Amino acid sequence: MADLDSEFAFLAASVRRSVDLLRGYPAKDEISISERGSALVAHIEYVLTGLDAKLAEAEASFPAAARVERQEYIKRARLLNGFARFMHKSLPWMAEAARSPLALGALYFIDELAVRICGAKPDAVPNSANEYSTEWWPFQRLFATLGLPDQAGPIPIILNFPIPEAQSHLLLPLYGHELGHTTVWSNHLAQAVIDVHGKDLTFSREFNAARDASATQLGITQREAGLNIAWRLSRWVTELLCDQLAVQALGPSFLYAFCSFLLSDAWDEHGERHPPTAIRVSHLLSYLDDSKWTDTIETRTPVLLKWLRDDVAATAPKATDEATKFLSYAMGQVETTVKGEVETQLGDGTFDPADFTDAITVIEDLTDFDTLPVQLPSGDAIDRRAIMLAAWFSVLAGADNAASLASAPSDEESQAFFAKAIEMSALLAEWKAVS
């Protein structure tokens, strides 16, 4: 007969060891005296406290339990051990929060962008990975199992970025899209957009037709087909909302960064979660047209703008199945609603072309003399978003073509210069705010 006492004791010790490894991680102590990563550490500790409580409960009940019940407590201990080991994914996050590989200017840019897009300042922790992606409240799904209520306080957000792009400061606007996921999720923006169009009879009729055709194509029930299309619709709308949050908060620099990084993939192909890049670029250009930003772009990079408009955005998406055809149709229908939801969400946090026009002359006058563009003649700090867009224009100057857009993030000297300008401008703004 199996020795259940030894098995349970082993598992309990294993859980405690995994928890101790997290609590004793050296980077955790470094974070406690700094701001970045502090909400992440609090989130981790909150879940670990729940693990402790569940393990203590099992340890108190196990000795007097019947054999069948003991086997259930052993299963529970294994589950707790799995949770603790799953949480070890946070170890590199804490290490990078304590000693980020990003430049200070990059970190300040991300922090300001996070406030604009998320409303309240989250705990944004950039993390070296293999792609741009995001996680927020990363261990929240453990709350229910551990009997924990939702956690209050700043939201810990993990902003993953490709390791080779750590010094590619021209791509910093891409974090605007990733931060947007937290705002879209916490404010239920995708569902708000879908609800508006769900009341439209034509839209509903097209959805039903796609559902019925998809059920026939895939050999599934209409309900299953409808749920699949609805799930994809929510994901596609989410991506458009995140794009809009970034472009409205940052202006054309997001368009440049987005296209520089993403157009290496086929821009007419769709994904389960993402609409074709051609559709996304079309929506970005539409917003920039409406907000008069394209006048500025056309003055600086007319050839590139024409290519993005006539070749990229004009490419018809591939859609061989009825579900994807409907989704492509739906993206055109929701475009105006998506823009409106984001305008309401950002309020005065949008980047206006007039603000850039006021700053660009000063920026270029200073950079002509290799002087960091930090301060306006009024004494105010130059908007960091204006510095970012000026950086793009500087790198693309005299090289207005598609190839230069792809290679721009390789210009290490220019990016280091403008990142330092962003750093000093952010410090000046902070100093003036508290003085």
N, C-alpha and C positions, 0 to 999 in steps of 0.2 A: 504494500500500500504506500502511495506517495507520501513523502514527508511534507505536508502542507505548511507546517510551522517554519521549516527552513526556507521553503520557496517564498513564502510571504515576507520573511525577514530579509531575504536577499533582495527582493523587489523594492521593499521599503528603503533599504540602504541605497539602492541604485537611484531611486527618486531623489533622495536627500543629496547624494553626490552631484547629480545633474543640477539641482537647484543651487547647491553651494558653488559650483563652477560659474554659474551666472552671477551670483551675488558677490563672488570674490574676484571677478574679472577686473584686472587693473585699470582698464580704460574707464570703467564705471566710476571709479573714485575721481578720475580727472574731470569727468563730466559734472560731478556734483558741485564744482566751483565755477562752472561756466554756464552760459545760457543754452547754447545749442546742445541738444540731446537730453536736456533735463526732463522734458515731458516724456520722451521715449523711456528713460530710466524709470520714471514714475509708473508708466504703463506696464513695464516689465515687472516691477516690484508688486504692483497691484495683482497681476496674474499669479505671481509666485506665492503671494499670501493666500490666494485661493487654493493653490496646490497644497500648501502647507496644511490648510484647514481640512481639506478632503483626506489627506494622508493621515492626519492625526485622528480623524473620525474613524477611519478604517482600522488604525492600530488599536484604538480603544475598544472597538467592537469585535475584532477578530478572535481574541482568546476564548470568549464565551460562546462564540457562534457554532452552530451545527456544521457538519462537514459540507453540506451543500452550500450553505451560506458562506463558508470559508472559501470555497472555490469561486464564488462571486466576488469576494473581497480581493482575491488574487487577480481576477480579471480586471477589477478596478485599479489595482496597483500597477498592472501592466499598462493600462490606459494612461494613468498619471505619469508614468515613466515616458511614454510616447509623447505626451504633451511637453514635458520638461525638455526632452531632447529636441523636439520641434522648435522650442524657443531658443535653442542655441544658434538658430539662424540670425539672431540679433547680435551675436558677438562681433562680427565685422561692422555692423551698423554703429555700435558703441565706439569701436576703434576709430572709425572715420569721423564720428561726431567729435571725438577728442582731438584728432589730428587729421583734419581734412586735407586731401590732396589738391583741393581747389584753391586758387588764389583768393586773397581777401576780397578783391574787387568782385570776383564771381560770387562769393558768399553774400556780400552786401546786396548785389543785384538780385539774387534769388530771394533774400529776405524781404526786400521792398516789394518784389513782384508777388510774393506770397500774401502780403498784407493787402495789396490791391485786389487780388483775385479771390482770396479766401475771406476777406472782410476783417477778421481778427487774426492776429499773428499766430500761425501754427508753429510747431517745432519741426522745421524742415531740415532733414538730414540727408545730404547728398551721399550716395553710396556707389562705389565702383562695381560695375556689373558687366553684362554683355550687350545691353540695350537700354534705351530710354523707356522707363516704365515707372509706376508708382504704387505704393502701398500706404494705406492710412489705417490707424488703429490696428496694426498687423496681427494682434492676437485677440481681437474682439470676439472671434467666433468661438473662443474657449469660454467666454463669460457664462453662457447658459449652462454648459456642462458642469462648470465649477460653482454654479449658484451665485454668480457675481452680478450685481446691477450694472447698468451702463456707467462708464467712467466719465466724470466731468473734467473740465480743464482744457488746456491747449491740446490740439490734435497733433499727435506725432505722425509725421509724413516721411516716408522713405522715398527719396528721389533717386532712382537708379539711373546711371549713365554709363555709356561704354568706356571702359578703362582707357583706350587710346585717345579719347576726346577730353581728358581732364583739363588740358590747357587750350582747348578749342573754344575760346571765349565768344567767338561769333555765333556759336550754337547755343549760347545761354538762353535765348528766347524760347527754345524748345521746352524749357522747364515751365513756361507759362501754360502750355498744353497739359503737362503732367499735373501741375497744381490744380488745373481746372477740374480734374476728376473728383477731387475732394469737394469742391463747390457744387458740382453737378449732383453728386451723390447726397450730400448733406441737405441740399435744398430741393431735391426731387425734380430737378429741372427737365430731365428727359421725359418724365411722365407728364409734366405740365405741358410740354410741347405736343406730345402724342394725344393728350386729352383734347386739346384744341381741335386737332384734325380728325379725331374719332367722331366728332359731331357732324363732320362734313359727309353728306350722303354719297358723293362721288368717291371720296377717299375710302369710305367703308365698303362701297361696292367693289372697288379695285382690290381691296384687301381680301374680301370674300372670294372673288374670282381667283386670285393667286393661291389662296388657301385650298380651294377645291382642286385646282389644277395640280398643285404641289402634292396633295394627297394621292392623286391618281398616278403622278410620275414616280413617287417614292413607295407606293404601296402601303401607305399608313392611313390612319383615320383622319378625318377633317380636323378633329380636335387637336391631334398631335401636330398636324401641319400648321394649324393656326397658332399654336403655342410657339413653335419653332420660328415662324415669321415674326411674331410679336417680340420674341426674345432678341432676334437679330435687329429688328427695327429700333428697339431700345438702345442697343449697343451702337448702332450707326448714328443715331441721333446724339448719343453721348459724345461721340468723337467730333461731330460738327459743333456741338456746344463748347467743347474744350478748345477747338481751333478758334472759335469766335472769341472766347474769353482771352486767349493769347493775343490775337491780332487786334482786338479792340483796346487791350491794355498796353500793347507795345507798338502798334503800327506796322510799317513795312518790314522792320527787322525780323518779325516772325515769319513773314512770307519768304524772305531770303533764306533764313535758317531752315525752315521747313523744307523748301525745295532743294537746298543744298544737300540735306541729309537723306531725304526720302525718294527723290526722283531716280535714284540708282535702281530702285525696284520698278517693275512694270507699273505704269500709272493708270492702265486701263483694267487692271485685275482687281477683283473684290475679295474680301475675306469674310469669315463668319462675324467678326467683331468690327471690321473696318470697311467703310465705303471705299470705292476706287479713289486713288489719289487725284485723278483728274477732276472728279466731282469736288473734292476738298479744295483744290487750288481754285477752281471756278468760284466757289463760295467766298474764299479769301479775297479774290480779285473783285468780286461784286461788292463786298464791304468796303474795300479800299476805294473803289469807284464812288460809292455813295458818300463816303466821308471826305472825298476830295484829296485823298492821299496819292492817287495815281498821277496827279499833276506833278507832284514832287518826284515820284519814281520815274516818270517819263522824261523829266529834265535831266536826271542823272544816269539812268540805265534804259534808254528807249529800246535798244535791240533786245535786251533781256526781257523786258516787259512784253514786247511783241511775241517773243518765243513762248513765254509762259501762257499768254492769252490764246495765241493762234494754234500752237502745237499741243501744249500740255492740256490746258483747260478744255480745249475743243475736242479732245479725243473721246470718242464714244466708248463707254464702258462695255466690257464683255459681260454678257448676261445670257446664258443659254437656258436657264431654268426659269419658271414663272415666278418663283419666290424672289429671286434676285432682280428680275425685271420690275417687279412691284417695288422693291426697296429702292432701286434707282429712280423710279418715278416718284416715290415718297420723298426722297431727298430734295427734289425740286419743289415739292409742295410745302415742305416745312421750313425752307430757307428763310423767309421773312420772319416767321415766328421765332426761329432760333436767334436771329439777330436781335429781335425785340426783347426776348427773355434776358439775353446777355447785357443789353444796354441798361435794362432795369436793374440787373444784378450789380453791375459795375458803377452805376451812377456817374459821379464826376471822376471816376478812376480811369476813364478812357484817355488815350493819348491823342491830342488834337494836333492837326497839321500846323496850326498857327503857333503852337508852343515850340514846335521844332524850327519853324521859320525864324522865330526870335532868337534861337540859340545857335543855329548852324553857322552864321557869319562869325560869331565870336569863336566857335570851336575851330573853324578853318583858319581864322587869323592866328590863333594860338599854335595850332599844329604846324602851320607853315614855318614857324620858328622853333619847332621841336619842343614846344612848351605844353605841358599837360593841360587839357581843357577842363578846368575845374570850376571856375567862378565867372559869373556874369559881371558886367560893369557895375550893376547895382549892388554887388556884394553877395548876392544869393548864389547858392550852388547851382551848377548846370544840371538839369534833369538827367538822371542816369540813362533814361530811355533815349534821349537825344544823343548822348555820347555813343550808345550802342548803334543807333542808325547811322551816325556819322562815321563810325568805324566801318560799317558795311560799305558805305559810299566811298570811303577812302581806299579800301582794298580793291573795290571794283572799278575805281577810276582808271580810265584808259584801257580797260579790259572788259568792255561791256559785251559779254558773250556767255553762252551756256557753260563752257569748260571752266571759265573763271569762277562761276558760281560754285561749281563742285570743288575747286581747289582752294577757294578763299580761306577755309578754316586751317589751311596749312601755313599761312603767313604768320609765323611765330612772332616776329619782331613787332608788327603792327598790333597784333592782339595783346601782347604784353604791355605795350604802350597804352592802349585804350583801357585795358583792365586796371592799370594803375590809376588812370584818370577817374574811372568809376569809383575806385576805392577812396581816393582823396575827396572827390565830390560828395560821396556818401558821408564821409567823416565831417566835412564842412557843414552839410545839412544837419547832421545830428548835433554838432556843436552849436550851431545857430538856434536850433530848437530848444536847447536847454540853457542857453546863456541869456 
